[in-house]
Every structure is written in C-alpha cells, then in structure tokens.
Amino acid sequence: MKTSRRLTLFPEYIFSRLARQVADVEKRTGRKVLSFGAGSPDFPPSQLFINKLKEFIDLPSSYLYPGYGAIPEFASAMQVWYKKRFNVTLETNELLPLLGSRDGIAHLPLALCDEGDEILIPDPGYPAYSGPASMIVVKPVMYNLTEKRNFMIDIGELERKVTRQTKYLWVNFPSNPTGRVADISILQPLVDFARRHRIWLIYDNAYSEITFDGFVAPSILEISGAKDVAVEFGSFSKMFSFAGFRMGWIVGNSHIIEALAKIKSHMDSGMMKPLQQLGAFALTHIDRIWHNQMIESYKKRRDIIINRFKSIGLEAIKSPGSLYLWVKIPNEYDDSETFSTVLLERKHILVTPGTAFGKNGKHFVRISFCVNIDIIDQYF
C-alpha cells in the first residue's frame, strides 16, 4: 500500500523535526534542553478571560455546532476593535473567525489558486506560506529579504518576479522570523503594486500587538483602497496568549473571505461558540494592565537573551516587533544548520536554523523570546 505522491512535494515541518532532535539529545544526555525554538507565547492569559471562558462553556448551548461563520457577538466585537485600533470599518462579510491564523494560511491556496499558479513569498519567511501551496502544485516564488536591505522588501525585485501566473503576494510585518516592522509608508507601495498587477495582497499581521520601544503596528487595511486587493490575518494566540485555544481571524476583501469560507465549510465545522464568545469579550474588554505586563515580560527577556548570546559570540539587534531575534552566526561556521547542531550538542541550547525559513537564512538563526529566563544562566 502506498501513500500520496503529494508527500514528496514538501519537507517535514521544521518544528516537528527539531522536536525529535531535542528528544534525542535529552535522552542520550539526561539533561534538559533550553529551547529558543518555537515562538509559543508562554505568558499566562489574563485570569479575567479564563474565568469568562468557564462561564461560556457552562452555558446550555455551548456544546452545539457553532455554524460556519462568525456569531453576531464575534462579528460585532471585531468591527468595534478594528475601528478603535486602526480606524478601519469592516462589514460582516469582510471578516471570518479561524481556528488559529494558520488555519486560514494553510487553506488559502485552495481558495485562490489553481495548479500551476504562482505566489510571491518572502525569503526568509514563515514556512506555512509555502508548504500548503506546494501540496496542490502551486509554485512558491521567493523574493529576497537580505541583510543588505535590512530585511525589507525590494519593490523592484517584485516587479521582476511577478508574472501572469502570480495569484497573490505574502507580506508579514512585524516579521517572523526577522522581527522587522513596517509603517504605512512602507506598506503603501505594496498595495499599489498589487493593484497595478491585479493580484491579491495577503498581509500576516499576527504580531500587531507584540511590539516594543514605542512602535505601534499598522493594519494594511488602513491604506485607502486596500480592501480592493488585500486581506489581513490576525491572531488571538499572540495578542491574548490564547495559543492553545486556536483562535484567529481574517478580515478584508469580501471575495477572498467568501472563497476561504467555502473551502473551510468542507474542512471543519467552525470555531466553537464559547471560544467565539471569549474572543468577542476579550476584544471589547482589553485588559490593559495584563497586556502591559506581557509586553514588559517579553521586552525584559529579549534584552537579557541578547546579552547572554553576546557572551557566546552572537550579536543580536533588538527586535521592535514579534517574539524573535534574527541573529547572524559566527564566521567560523558555514551554515546555520551546522551551528544549530553544535549549539544543541555542546550547550543543550536549541535555536532554529535560519534555513528553516529559506535560503537567505543560511547564515542566521532565529531565537525566540518565549523562554524561562530564571534558568538561563545554567546554560551560558
């Protein structure tokens, strides 16, 4: 009996492979690995929201199928939050709850692409942009984010790489993995580019509420006319530390929303009602004290981690957004895979090799802030 040929079109997801490596090292050595790998938000959620979730679960209708779109409370809360946070007006057909933003990211190629189409993807960039597309024989066309350009987008390169087969462009700020950020002046030319070439612009804004040092992340939908070509993904995982609840959203162009909703109607039965109620409550009852404490925790850890890695020869720039540092490896190492393996074996420290995010990560590693810094001195 054989499995699908589709499995040969894409590699194993990087964090699945790294988890096996960590397990092997821990088993052989009997010592726990300090992981700077996956960006799993570890700052506990506000107790206010946990208590509300318990209330919602106890309601008589909580066990019923939720339906395939947003319940009225969720839609209204999303509209209110986008208006207050970004001054963006959303219609009810311009938003959809997701089972985590990755749910929408993975299903988007099914909604927008046919076999042989192309999508423009950042290198380095989040692996989920390319893997699901490759499964259905859609061609990822990588555009370069390089140290020379401070890992920002070169519109000229996009102009050279867009073709008649291009269906959409992925853009991600604050960036995973580089931690770079963008303001409206940087995003405006990207909207213009998408409109000019009649392609979709897909904006991953999952880290919009994880920013530091005074930076405030914009929405792509703040740009006039953006909804003609763009949608934006958001995440409760990062904003409220609801990672395990699998809660996200997509907002923007109604045609894309409708297409994705049709695909998802065959893939799942929607986000459970208590979670939609929790999302609605959280968006309309922002716990500012808790949020400030979360940001301060990540900022403190970011700065401590920078200093510790500096002691072993890694110079990191403070990321103004996301949960990551994008760090160049020492010159004596040829590639990030080798360096990461050596660090894991010798010091029991896990970092993600930059090649997990594309060829431009060959000389870089990604370091997550989501680490217990109380034990960090045991490893450096």
Secondary structure, DSSP 4 states (H G I P E B T S, - for coil): ----GGGGSSPPPHHHHHHHHHHHHHHHH----EE--S----SPPPHHHHHHHHHHHHSTTTTS---SS--HHHHHHHHHHHHHHH-----GGGEEEESSHHHHHHHHHHHH--TT-EEEEEES--GGGTHHHHHTTPEEEEEE--GGGTT---HHHHHHH--TTEEEEEEESS-TTT-----HHHHHHHHHHHHHHT-EEEEE-TTTT-B-TT--PPPGGGSTTGGGTEEEEEEHHHHHS-GGG--EEEEE-HHHHHHHHHHHTTT---S-HHHHHHHHHHHHS--HHHHHHHHHHHHHHHHHHHHHHHTTT---PPPSBSSEEEEEPPTT-S-HHHHHHHHHHHH-EE-EEGGGG-GGGTTEEEEES-S-GGGGGGT-
